[in-house]
Amino acid sequence: MDQAPDSAHQAQGLPGCYRHPGRETGVRCTRCERPICPECMVSASVGFQCPDCVRTGSGTGHSPTAARPRTIAGGTLTADPHLVTKILIGINLAVFIAVQARSSLLNDLVLLGAWSPAAFGPPTQGVADGEWYRLVTSMFTHEEIWHIAFNMLSLWWLGGPLEAALGRARYLALYLVSGLAGSTLAYLLASPTTATLGASGAIFGLFGATAVLMRRMNYDMRPIIALLAINLIFTFSPGFNISWQAHIGGLVAGVVIGYGMVHAPRERRALVQYGTCALVLAVVFGLTLLRTAQLT
């Protein structure tokens, strides 16, 4: 026997968002009455509207640009929500190919604290010698195929949904500042002659921000916590030659920035979000100066 539509919904639970069918929601657009999840909710004078109704100005009497649809963090919805992630993957792949073609390039890009050919002499190479660019270039540098393959798969899996949720500018700020935080903690705590490379610090920042976002949207956090726990086990396992400092630095920065991104009050959203990024950058700058003073 067929069920009536209302009975079927009650038996199956809440309906799925019309843009994200896997996300159950009890909120509907006040214009078209389609179900919308928190990511798709756009505040209206009464209730919430879906991005399509806001974009077209359906029944509002306003132009389509009067109220542009926004992500949960206030970013603008775009036709390709994964564009920045694709560009970041492309940059990593381009640097990897360049390193494979010219191996000597690797020495100029990796994170190196301080190195001198003369014992106990002043550093002639590394961040302590003024090569601060290494804090950034090391984030995009990989030597082994398994290393870049694992990192790029993680970047695509974590980065795509985060970019869609935060918006391009906020997502890029999260990625770069988290990566810098990871590089800085490695510079601060690791041996100055240890070469560090890879996007892992930035990716752990995406892990942290994803956990904060899922908590904010009341999603089941068990999958991301389990995956993060597995990665942390590998991070601290002997024999893997992994920079735990970069992973922890990126993770902490990702949690802090992610919290600022998704919990910022609407009336001061941009100030809080980019102020949080600036605060983390200030800490990064201060720790870099401290370590440089220790090594010179």
C-alpha positions as CSV (number, residue, x, y, z in Angstrom):
1,M,0.0,0.0,0.0
2,D,1.4,3.4,-0.9
3,Q,1.8,6.0,1.8
4,A,0.6,9.6,1.5
5,P,3.4,12.1,0.9
6,D,3.2,13.5,4.5
7,S,3.3,10.0,6.1
8,A,6.2,9.1,3.9
9,H,8.2,12.1,5.1
10,Q,7.4,11.3,8.7
11,A,8.5,7.7,8.2
12,Q,11.8,8.6,6.5
13,G,12.7,11.5,8.7
14,L,13.4,15.1,7.6
15,P,13.7,16.0,3.9
16,G,17.1,16.6,2.4
17,C,18.3,20.0,1.2
18,Y,17.4,20.7,-2.4
19,R,21.1,21.5,-3.1
20,H,22.7,19.0,-0.8
21,P,20.3,16.0,-0.7
22,G,22.4,14.1,1.9
23,R,21.8,16.8,4.5
24,E,18.5,16.6,6.4
25,T,16.9,19.8,7.4
26,G,13.7,21.1,8.9
27,V,14.0,24.6,7.4
28,R,12.3,25.7,4.1
29,C,12.7,28.7,1.9
30,T,10.0,31.2,2.7
31,R,9.5,31.9,-1.1
32,C,9.6,28.5,-2.9
33,E,9.3,26.3,0.2
34,R,12.2,24.0,-0.8
35,P,14.1,22.5,2.1
36,I,17.5,24.2,2.7
37,C,20.4,23.3,5.0
38,P,22.4,25.9,7.1
39,E,24.9,26.4,4.2
40,C,22.1,27.4,1.8
41,M,20.2,29.6,4.2
42,V,20.1,33.3,3.3
43,S,18.6,35.6,5.9
44,A,15.5,37.4,4.8
45,S,13.2,39.9,6.4
46,V,11.1,36.9,7.5
47,G,12.8,33.5,7.9
48,F,15.3,32.3,5.3
49,Q,15.4,32.1,1.6
50,C,17.3,29.7,-0.7
51,P,20.2,31.0,-2.9
52,D,18.1,30.6,-6.1
53,C,15.3,32.8,-4.9
54,V,17.7,35.4,-3.6
55,R,19.7,35.4,-6.8
56,T,16.7,35.8,-9.1
57,G,14.9,38.2,-6.7
58,S,11.9,35.9,-6.9
59,G,8.8,37.8,-5.5
60,T,11.0,40.2,-3.6
61,G,10.5,43.3,-5.7
62,H,14.3,43.8,-5.6
63,S,17.0,43.4,-8.2
64,P,19.0,40.1,-8.2
65,T,22.0,41.9,-6.8
66,A,20.1,43.5,-3.9
67,A,21.0,40.5,-1.6
68,R,23.6,38.1,-3.0
69,P,23.5,34.6,-1.6
70,R,26.2,33.9,1.0
71,T,27.9,30.9,2.5
72,I,27.6,30.1,6.2
73,A,30.8,32.1,6.7
74,G,29.6,35.1,4.6
75,G,31.4,34.2,1.4
76,T,29.8,34.6,-2.0
77,L,28.4,31.5,-3.7
78,T,30.2,30.9,-7.0
79,A,29.6,28.8,-10.1
80,D,32.8,26.7,-9.3
81,P,33.1,26.3,-5.5
82,H,36.3,24.3,-5.9
83,L,38.3,26.7,-8.1
84,V,40.9,27.7,-5.4
85,T,41.4,24.1,-4.4
86,K,42.1,23.2,-8.0
87,I,44.6,26.0,-8.3
88,L,46.4,25.0,-5.1
89,I,46.6,21.4,-6.4
90,G,47.9,22.7,-9.7
91,I,50.6,24.8,-8.0
92,N,51.8,21.8,-5.9
93,L,51.9,19.6,-9.0
94,A,53.8,22.3,-11.0
95,V,56.4,22.6,-8.2
96,F,56.7,18.8,-8.0
97,I,57.3,18.5,-11.7
98,A,59.9,21.3,-11.6
99,V,61.7,19.6,-8.7
100,Q,61.8,16.3,-10.6
101,A,63.2,18.0,-13.7
102,R,65.8,19.9,-11.7
103,S,66.7,18.3,-8.4
104,S,68.9,21.2,-7.3
105,L,65.8,23.3,-7.0
106,L,64.7,21.3,-4.0
107,N,67.4,22.7,-1.8
108,D,66.3,26.3,-2.6
109,L,62.6,25.6,-1.7
110,V,62.6,23.4,1.4
111,L,62.2,24.8,4.9
112,L,65.7,25.0,6.4
113,G,66.3,26.8,9.7
114,A,70.0,27.5,9.5
115,W,73.0,25.8,7.9
116,S,76.7,26.7,7.7
117,P,79.5,24.8,6.0
118,A,81.8,25.9,8.9
119,A,81.2,24.3,12.3
120,F,79.8,26.9,14.7
121,G,79.9,29.5,12.0
122,P,77.1,32.0,11.3
123,P,74.3,30.6,9.1
124,T,74.8,31.1,5.4
125,Q,71.6,29.5,4.3
126,G,68.1,29.1,5.7
127,V,65.4,31.2,7.4
128,A,67.8,32.5,10.0
129,D,69.9,33.9,7.2
130,G,67.0,35.9,5.9
131,E,65.4,33.4,3.6
132,W,62.0,33.8,5.1
133,Y,60.4,32.8,1.7
134,R,61.2,29.2,2.7
135,L,58.3,29.3,5.2
136,V,56.0,29.6,2.1
137,T,57.8,27.7,-0.7
138,S,58.2,24.6,1.5
139,M,54.3,24.4,1.7
140,F,54.2,23.7,-2.0
141,T,57.2,21.4,-2.3
142,H,57.2,17.6,-2.4
143,E,60.0,15.1,-3.4
144,E,58.3,11.7,-3.3
145,I,55.4,10.7,-5.5
146,W,53.6,9.0,-2.5
147,H,53.9,12.2,-0.5
148,I,52.3,14.5,-3.0
149,A,49.7,11.9,-4.0
150,F,48.5,11.6,-0.3
151,N,48.6,15.3,0.3
152,M,46.7,16.2,-2.9
153,L,44.0,13.6,-2.2
154,S,43.6,15.0,1.3
155,L,43.5,18.6,-0.1
156,W,40.8,17.7,-2.6
157,W,38.7,15.7,0.0
158,L,38.9,18.4,2.7
159,G,39.5,21.5,0.6
160,G,36.6,21.3,-1.8
161,P,33.8,21.2,0.8
162,L,35.6,23.9,3.0
163,E,35.9,26.2,0.0
164,A,32.2,25.8,-0.8
165,A,31.3,26.5,2.9
166,L,33.7,29.5,3.5
167,G,34.0,31.1,0.2
168,R,37.2,31.6,-1.9
169,A,38.9,34.4,0.0
170,R,38.3,33.0,3.5
171,Y,39.3,29.5,2.4
172,L,42.5,30.7,0.8
173,A,43.4,32.7,4.0
174,L,42.8,29.6,6.1
175,Y,45.0,27.5,3.9
176,L,47.9,29.9,3.7
177,V,47.9,31.0,7.3
178,S,47.6,27.4,8.6
179,G,50.5,26.4,6.3
180,L,52.6,29.3,7.6
181,A,51.8,28.3,11.2
182,G,52.9,24.8,10.5
183,S,56.2,26.0,8.9
184,T,56.8,28.4,11.8
185,L,56.4,25.7,14.5
186,A,58.7,23.4,12.6
187,Y,61.3,26.3,12.4
188,L,60.9,27.0,16.1
189,L,61.1,23.4,17.5
190,A,62.9,21.3,15.0
191,S,66.6,21.1,14.5
192,P,67.8,24.0,12.4
193,T,69.6,21.7,10.0
194,T,66.5,19.6,9.3
195,A,64.9,20.1,5.9
196,T,61.1,20.1,6.0
197,L,58.7,20.1,3.1
198,G,55.2,19.4,2.1
199,A,51.6,20.7,2.3
200,S,50.8,18.7,5.4
201,G,50.7,21.7,7.7
202,A,48.1,23.5,5.6
203,I,46.1,20.3,5.2
204,F,46.1,19.7,9.0
205,G,44.7,23.3,9.2
206,L,41.9,22.2,6.9
207,F,41.3,19.2,9.3
208,G,40.9,21.6,12.2
209,A,38.6,23.9,10.4
210,T,36.5,21.1,9.1
211,A,36.0,19.8,12.6
212,V,34.9,23.3,13.7
213,L,32.5,23.6,10.8
214,M,30.9,20.2,11.3
215,R,30.4,21.1,15.0
216,R,28.8,24.4,14.0
217,M,26.4,22.7,11.6
218,N,25.6,19.8,14.1
219,Y,26.9,17.1,11.7
220,D,28.2,13.7,12.9
221,M,31.8,14.4,13.8
222,R,32.8,10.8,14.3
223,P,34.2,10.3,10.8
224,I,36.4,13.5,10.9
225,I,37.6,12.7,14.4
226,A,38.5,9.2,13.5
227,L,40.4,10.3,10.4
228,L,42.2,13.0,12.4
229,A,43.1,10.5,15.1
230,I,44.6,8.1,12.5
231,N,46.7,10.9,11.0
232,L,47.9,11.9,14.4
233,I,49.0,8.4,15.2
234,F,51.0,8.3,12.0
235,T,52.4,11.7,12.8
236,F,53.9,10.6,16.1
237,S,54.8,7.1,15.1
238,P,58.6,6.5,15.0
239,G,60.1,5.6,11.6
240,F,57.9,7.7,9.4
241,N,60.1,10.8,9.4
242,I,57.2,13.1,9.7
243,S,57.4,16.7,11.0
244,W,54.9,16.6,13.9
245,Q,55.7,20.3,14.5
246,A,54.3,21.3,11.1
247,H,51.2,19.1,11.6
248,I,50.4,20.4,15.1
249,G,51.1,24.0,14.1
250,G,48.7,23.8,11.1
251,L,46.1,22.0,13.1
252,V,46.0,24.6,16.0
253,A,45.9,27.5,13.5
254,G,43.1,25.7,11.5
255,V,41.0,25.3,14.6
256,V,41.5,28.9,15.7
257,I,40.8,30.4,12.3
258,G,38.0,28.0,11.5
259,Y,36.3,29.0,14.8
260,G,36.7,32.7,13.9
261,M,35.3,32.1,10.4
262,V,32.1,30.2,11.3
263,H,31.3,31.8,14.7
264,A,31.9,35.5,13.8
265,P,28.8,37.6,14.5
266,R,27.1,38.7,11.3
267,E,27.4,42.5,12.1
268,R,31.2,42.3,12.5
269,R,31.8,39.2,10.4
270,A,34.7,40.3,8.2
271,L,36.4,42.2,11.0
272,V,36.4,39.1,13.3
273,Q,37.3,36.6,10.5
274,Y,40.3,38.5,9.0
275,G,41.2,39.8,12.5
276,T,41.6,36.2,13.6
277,C,43.9,35.5,10.6
278,A,45.9,38.6,11.4
279,L,46.3,37.5,15.0
280,V,47.6,34.1,14.0
281,L,50.0,35.8,11.5
282,A,51.2,38.1,14.3
283,V,52.0,35.1,16.4
284,V,53.8,33.5,13.4
285,F,55.8,36.6,12.9
286,G,56.8,36.9,16.5
287,L,57.9,33.2,16.8
288,T,59.9,33.5,13.6
289,L,61.7,36.6,15.0
290,L,62.3,34.7,18.3
291,R,63.8,31.6,16.6
292,T,65.9,33.7,14.3
293,A,67.4,35.6,17.3
294,Q,68.2,32.2,18.9
295,L,70.1,31.0,15.8
296,T,72.1,34.1,14.9
